Structures are given as C-alpha cells and as structure tokens.
Amino acid sequence: MAEVLYSKHMFAHRMEHIPFSGIRDVFEECNRLESEGRDIAHLEIGRPDFDTPEPIKQAAIEALSAGEVHYTSNWGIDPLREEIQQKFERENGLEYSADDEIVVTTGATEAVLITILALVDVGDEVLIPDICWTYEPAIRMAGATPVRYRLDPERGFQPDGDSLSEAVSDDTALLVVNSPHNPTGSVLTPESIATIADVAVEEDLYVLSDEIYEKITYDEPHHSLAAVDGLYDRTVTVNGFSKAYSMTGWRLGYLAAPRELVDPIIRVRQYTTTCAPSFVQHGGVRALNDASLWRPLVDAFAARRDRVVDRIAAIPELSVPEPAGAFYAMPTIPDEFEDAETFTTRLLREAGVATVPGTVFGPGSERRFRIAYSNSTDRIDTAFDRIEAWLHD
C-alpha cells in the first residue's frame, strides 16, 4: 500500500472553531437507534413535516418541461424578484428595487453567509442572541468574533436592552436579529424593536434581520426591522420559502437591502452558488402569487403549539414561556439532571424521544432543551406520553 503523505497544515486554521452541528449529532443517533428497530418520536427536526403545496410543485414541473434548466442571473429570475418586491411592499411596507436591491439565494442560509462575508471584516465583532440558530460558524468563517447578548426568559425571551448595549464595542460591525426566533419561538415586541433600533442607530451598526419564520406567528404580529425609522439604510432582510411553504429541500431564499449594501453581497454571491436552480425559482413565483398557500401550514402549527404548551404545563418538572411564533419551544430541564445534554441523551435512548440540548444554541440555554413541533399532533402526544412515563417511573 502506498504511503499516505500528510501536509503539516491539514486544514485551514479557521476550521478549528467550526464544530459539527449538534442537531446533526442527534439526528445521527436517531438513525442508529431506528436501525436497531427502535421507534423514535421526532421533536428535534426543524422542518415542516408537510408536503410542498401542489401548485408550487406544478409550477416547478412546468418550468422543467419548458427547459428552464440553465443558469439564471446571479440576482435571480426577473419574475421572482418582481414578486418579492411586491411582497415586501404589500406585507412589510418596504420599497426595494427588483433590479438591484433584491437577491434570490440558495436558501436563507446562503443569504446569511454571504451577508456576513460581505459586511464583516477580519477582527470585527458581530452581536448575536444568546440563544440562537447557528450564526456563529458563519461569523467565525469570516474571521470575526461572535459576541452574545442576553435574551430574557422572564419576558418571553425578548432581548435584554442592557445586555445588548454592553455587548457593543469599538469593533462591533453587525447586529444579528432573528424574529420569529429559532429556537425559542419568541417574536419581537414593539418595545424590543425600539430598543434594537436605538442601539443600532446610536452605535452605527449594520443589522442582519433573519425573518425566515415571518408568516408563522400566533399572538404577536411580525414587524420587519427595516421598516423602523433609522433602520432601512443599515438593514439586510433575509427571508425564504422553506418554513411557511414547506420547501426546505428546494433551497430557495432571498435578501433585500439598499443597493449600497447589496453591491458587496452580490459580488460574494457570484463566487458561491452562482444562482438558485432555475426551475425552483419558478416554484417561488407561484408561492408568492397565491396569498393563501401558506395558511393551512400555519393553522396546523398553531394547533400544535397549543398542544405542546398544554402538555408541558401538565408536567411539574418542566416550564416554558409560551411560543409566539415559529414552531419551537424551549422548556427547562428537570432539576434532577446535571445538564441539558445528559437529559436529552437519556430521553432519546431510554424513552425514544428526540429533542435538542439547549447548549447547541448557546450558553444561555444550558438548562433548556428545544422541542420542534414540526410533527403530527398524534406523534407529539406520543412523545409527551413517553416523557411523562419516563420522568415519573
């Protein structure tokens, strides 16, 4: 066998700070247990369990049949950008040019990454919520440092204004906000939005507003940050089709911002995925053409939210602020357990219920775990029946 030669530099140093996804670790453990014949109640997967609405699928099929299989503009196809422009104006009170202020991306994840790479320099600091989805690896890949600001569970995981202000330094370049929020299900209140706006304007920060769960709200209505006085010129709004239209596998997202901010972003985009798949973009046009396609999904999530809250309330060892949006809840773990990883690992292996430890989302949730109610009501009940039996056995 030929000798294997190793370079003294096996990989880029930046990768020392890029961990594997903790959610994928749970997913792989589920696969192992299911391969052994175990029945697992899945509350860990952050994706809708519904099929994509038929009219959207049909639009993509028609585009394929019509030969829409080639590269598109880096910006996206004209009809989709025009629909996105009208959506922003109609639903968010925001005006953008379809020509040079809207970019169609390969999922909202790409939109987040290229925005960070375009606006954040090596040595900069980026403010992110503690707790939050995986923004940190993208920030570290840009050579920047993530700095966390606190979310207050006593106020439904709203940003703590003092913590946010104290997190700002001379090196802060960007403030990341996510509402509705993954993993807590919180939705920014008008008071929290005003706090964020005050800090961003006073400290002259760019804002990345991740609004991918925009349509999935129950109590508090969604407000786009860019519509707030002082934020339009400094905000990149990220959105997409994965959640409200159950299109996670389609990989279709978009961003919008004033052209001065989009200019560096589109240049990064040219050297990443080039464009979203052409026929997929036609599915996006159909999704935005119909104002009602997303409604049945959101209605189902609202019913599931209520069921999850009721089931948690019936277990004395658990407590949770009621989610106002998205399809997540972030309960506390019982006092008897050392930490969230121990709790969720034992819950999976001993009771057959898959959840995600809060430590995946930041140190502020080390005694919490995430439930994704992106499963049927019957399976949610099965999961909670198992949790109750396991805790009280």
C-alpha positions in Angstrom: 0.0 0.0 0.0 1.3 3.4 -0.9 2.5 5.6 1.9 0.0 8.4 2.7 1.6 11.8 2.9 0.2 14.4 5.2 0.7 18.1 4.9 1.7 19.8 8.2 -1.3 22.0 7.6 -4.2 19.6 7.3 -6.9 22.2 7.1 -7.5 25.9 7.4 -7.0 27.3 10.9 -10.4 28.9 10.8 -11.9 25.4 10.9 -10.7 24.9 14.4 -13.6 27.0 15.6 -16.2 25.4 13.2 -17.9 22.5 15.0 -20.1 19.8 13.6 -23.8 20.6 14.1 -25.1 19.4 17.4 -28.5 18.9 15.8 -27.0 16.6 13.3 -25.4 14.6 16.2 -28.9 14.0 17.5 -30.2 13.1 14.0 -27.4 10.5 13.6 -28.1 9.0 17.0 -31.8 8.7 15.9 -30.7 6.9 12.8 -28.6 4.4 14.8 -31.5 3.7 17.2 -34.0 3.3 14.4 -31.7 0.9 12.6 -31.9 -1.3 15.7 -35.7 -1.3 15.4 -36.5 1.5 18.0 -39.5 3.7 17.4 -38.4 7.3 17.9 -40.8 10.3 18.4 -39.1 13.1 16.5 -39.2 16.5 18.1 -35.7 17.6 17.0 -36.1 18.3 13.3 -36.6 22.0 12.4 -38.5 21.5 9.3 -42.2 21.3 8.4 -43.5 17.7 8.0 -46.0 18.7 5.3 -45.6 18.2 1.6 -45.0 21.4 -0.5 -48.3 22.7 -1.8 -49.3 21.2 -5.1 -49.5 24.4 -7.1 -45.8 25.2 -6.2 -44.7 21.8 -7.3 -46.6 22.0 -10.5 -45.0 25.4 -11.4 -41.6 23.8 -11.0 -42.6 20.8 -13.1 -43.9 23.1 -15.8 -40.6 25.1 -15.7 -38.6 21.9 -16.1 -40.7 20.8 -19.0 -40.3 24.2 -20.6 -36.5 23.8 -20.5 -35.8 26.1 -17.5 -32.6 24.2 -16.6 -29.8 26.7 -17.2 -28.0 29.3 -15.2 -30.0 32.4 -14.3 -28.8 35.8 -13.4 -26.8 35.9 -10.1 -29.7 38.1 -8.9 -32.4 35.6 -9.7 -35.0 35.5 -12.4 -37.0 38.7 -13.1 -40.4 37.3 -12.3 -39.4 36.1 -8.9 -37.6 39.3 -7.9 -40.7 41.3 -9.0 -42.9 39.1 -6.8 -40.5 39.6 -3.9 -40.6 43.3 -4.4 -44.4 43.3 -4.4 -44.4 41.1 -1.3 -42.2 43.5 0.6 -44.3 46.5 -0.3 -47.6 44.7 0.4 -46.8 42.9 3.6 -43.9 44.8 5.2 -44.3 48.4 4.0 -40.8 48.3 2.4 -39.8 49.5 -1.1 -36.9 47.9 -2.9 -35.8 47.9 -6.5 -36.2 44.5 -8.1 -33.3 45.3 -10.3 -30.5 45.9 -7.8 -31.8 45.6 -4.2 -33.2 42.0 -4.1 -31.1 38.9 -4.5 -32.5 35.4 -4.8 -30.4 32.9 -2.9 -29.9 29.2 -2.5 -31.8 29.1 0.8 -31.8 31.7 3.6 -28.7 30.0 5.0 -26.7 31.2 2.0 -28.2 34.7 2.3 -27.0 34.8 5.9 -23.5 33.6 5.0 -22.9 36.0 2.0 -24.2 38.9 4.0 -21.7 38.3 6.8 -18.9 37.7 4.4 -19.7 40.9 2.6 -20.2 43.2 5.5 -17.9 41.9 8.2 -14.1 42.2 8.2 -11.5 40.1 9.9 -11.2 41.2 13.6 -14.7 42.7 13.7 -17.3 41.7 16.3 -20.8 40.6 15.5 -23.7 40.6 18.0 -25.9 37.5 18.1 -28.6 36.5 20.6 -27.8 34.1 23.4 -29.6 31.8 22.4 -29.8 31.4 18.6 -29.5 29.3 15.5 -26.1 28.7 14.1 -24.9 32.1 13.1 -21.6 31.7 15.0 -19.8 29.4 12.5 -20.6 31.8 9.6 -19.1 34.7 11.7 -16.0 32.7 12.5 -15.5 31.7 8.9 -15.4 35.5 8.1 -12.6 35.8 10.6 -14.8 37.8 13.0 -15.8 37.2 16.6 -19.4 36.5 17.8 -20.5 38.4 20.9 -23.7 37.3 22.6 -26.4 39.5 24.1 -28.9 38.1 26.5 -32.5 37.0 25.9 -34.7 37.3 28.9 -36.9 34.2 29.5 -38.9 36.0 32.1 -40.1 38.3 29.2 -40.6 35.5 26.7 -37.0 35.6 25.5 -37.1 39.2 24.5 -33.6 40.9 24.1 -32.2 42.4 27.3 -31.5 46.0 26.5 -28.7 46.5 29.0 -27.0 43.3 27.8 -27.3 44.5 24.2 -25.8 47.9 24.9 -23.0 46.4 27.0 -22.1 44.0 24.2 -21.2 46.8 21.8 -17.6 47.7 21.4 -15.5 49.8 19.0 -15.1 46.6 16.9 -18.8 45.8 16.6 -19.8 45.9 12.9 -23.1 43.9 12.7 -26.1 43.1 14.8 -27.9 39.9 14.1 -31.6 39.7 14.9 -34.0 36.7 14.4 -37.8 37.1 14.8 -39.8 34.9 14.9 -37.0 33.2 16.8 -35.3 29.8 16.5 -35.0 28.1 19.0 -37.3 29.8 21.5 -40.4 30.7 19.4 -40.3 34.3 20.6 -41.5 37.2 18.5 -40.1 40.7 19.0 -42.4 43.1 20.7 -42.7 46.8 19.6 -40.7 47.7 22.8 -37.9 45.3 21.9 -37.8 46.5 18.3 -37.4 50.1 19.6 -34.5 49.0 21.8 -32.8 47.3 18.9 -33.3 50.4 16.7 -31.9 52.7 19.3 -28.7 50.6 19.7 -28.2 50.1 16.0 -28.6 53.8 15.2 -26.6 55.1 18.2 -23.7 52.7 17.6 -23.9 52.9 13.8 -24.3 49.2 13.2 -25.4 47.2 10.3 -28.3 44.9 11.0 -29.0 41.4 9.6 -32.7 40.7 10.2 -33.4 37.0 9.8 -37.2 36.8 9.1 -37.4 33.2 7.7 -40.3 32.4 10.1 -42.2 35.6 9.3 -45.5 34.0 8.5 -45.6 31.6 11.4 -46.9 33.9 14.2 -49.7 33.3 16.7 -50.1 36.2 19.1 -47.6 39.0 18.3 -47.7 40.2 14.6 -44.4 40.2 12.7 -42.7 43.5 12.1 -39.8 43.9 9.6 -37.0 45.8 11.3 -36.1 47.6 8.1 -39.5 49.4 8.3 -38.5 51.1 11.6 -37.2 54.7 11.5 -33.4 54.7 11.1 -33.0 51.1 10.2 -33.8 50.9 6.5 -30.5 52.1 5.2 -28.5 49.8 7.5 -30.5 46.6 7.4 -30.3 43.4 5.3 -33.5 41.5 5.5 -33.2 37.7 4.9 -36.2 35.5 4.2 -37.2 32.4 2.2 -39.6 29.7 1.3 -38.5 26.8 3.4 -40.7 27.2 6.5 -44.0 28.7 5.6 -44.3 26.8 2.3 -42.6 23.5 3.5 -39.9 23.9 0.9 -36.8 23.0 2.9 -35.4 20.8 0.2 -35.9 23.3 -2.5 -33.2 25.6 -1.2 -34.8 28.9 -2.1 -34.3 32.1 -0.2 -33.8 35.8 -0.7 -32.4 39.0 0.8 -33.2 42.7 0.3 -31.3 45.8 1.2 -30.4 49.3 -0.2 -28.1 49.0 -3.2 -25.1 50.2 -1.3 -25.3 47.1 0.9 -26.3 44.7 -1.9 -23.3 45.7 -4.0 -20.7 43.7 -1.9 -23.2 41.0 -1.2 -23.9 40.2 -4.9 -20.1 40.1 -5.5 -19.7 37.4 -2.9 -22.8 35.6 -4.3 -21.1 35.4 -7.7 -18.4 33.2 -6.3 -20.6 30.9 -4.2 -23.6 29.1 -5.7 -23.9 31.4 -8.7 -27.7 31.2 -8.7 -30.6 29.2 -7.2 -31.8 26.4 -9.5 -33.8 27.9 -12.3 -36.9 25.7 -12.2 -37.0 26.1 -8.4 -37.3 29.8 -8.8 -40.4 29.4 -10.8 -41.9 27.5 -7.9 -41.1 30.5 -5.7 -43.0 32.7 -8.2 -46.1 30.5 -7.8 -45.8 30.6 -4.0 -45.8 34.3 -3.8 -48.6 34.6 -6.4 -51.1 33.0 -4.0 -51.6 34.7 -0.7 -53.2 31.6 0.9 -50.9 28.7 0.2 -49.1 29.0 3.5 -52.2 29.4 5.6 -53.0 25.7 6.3 -49.5 25.1 7.5 -49.6 28.0 9.9 -53.0 26.9 11.2 -51.7 23.4 11.9 -48.7 24.8 13.7 -50.9 27.0 15.9 -52.9 23.9 17.0 -49.6 22.1 17.7 -48.3 25.0 19.7 -51.3 24.9 21.9 -51.0 21.1 22.4 -47.3 21.4 23.3 -47.9 24.2 25.8 -50.7 22.2 27.4 -48.6 19.1 27.6 -45.6 20.9 29.1 -47.9 22.6 31.7 -49.1 19.2 32.8 -45.5 18.1 33.7 -44.4 19.7 37.0 -40.7 19.3 36.2 -40.9 21.4 33.0 -41.8 25.0 32.3 -41.7 27.2 29.2 -42.6 30.7 28.0 -45.4 30.3 25.5 -44.0 30.5 22.0 -45.4 33.4 19.9 -44.1 32.2 16.6 -42.0 29.7 14.6 -42.5 26.0 15.6 -40.2 25.7 18.6 -40.5 25.7 22.4 -37.6 25.9 24.8 -38.5 24.3 28.1 -36.3 24.0 31.2 -34.9 20.6 32.1 -35.8 18.9 35.4 -33.7 19.9 38.4 -32.5 16.4 38.9 -30.5 16.3 35.7 -26.9 17.7 35.6 -27.2 19.4 32.2 -29.2 19.5 29.0 -27.0 17.1 27.1 -27.4 14.5 29.8 -31.2 15.0 29.9 -31.7 14.9 26.1 -29.4 11.9 25.6 -31.1 9.8 28.2 -34.5 11.0 27.0 -33.7 9.7 23.5 -32.0 6.4 24.5 -34.3 5.5 27.3 -37.7 6.9 26.3 -37.3 7.2 22.5 -38.0 10.9 22.2 -35.6 13.1 20.2 -35.0 16.7 21.2 -32.0 19.0 21.1 -30.0 20.2 24.1 -30.0 23.9 24.6 -26.2 24.1 24.6 -26.3 23.7 20.9 -27.8 27.2 20.7 -25.5 29.0 23.2 -24.5 29.0 26.9 -27.7 30.9 27.9 -29.7 27.7 27.4 -27.6 25.2 29.2 -30.5 24.1 31.3 -33.1 24.1 28.5 -33.9 21.9 25.5 -35.5 22.6 22.2 -38.7 21.0 21.1 -39.7 21.3 17.4 -43.4 20.7 17.0 -42.9 20.0 13.3 -44.6 16.6 13.7 -48.2 15.5 13.8 -50.3 16.0 16.9 -50.5 12.3 17.4 -46.8 12.0 17.4 -46.5 15.0 19.7 -48.8 13.2 22.1 -46.8 10.0 21.8 -43.7 11.9 22.7 -45.2 13.6 25.7 -46.8 10.3 26.9 -43.3 8.9 26.9 -41.7 11.9 28.6 -44.3 11.7 31.4 -43.9 8.0 31.9 -40.1 8.2 31.9 -39.9 11.1 34.4 -42.5 9.6 36.7 -41.5 5.9 36.5 
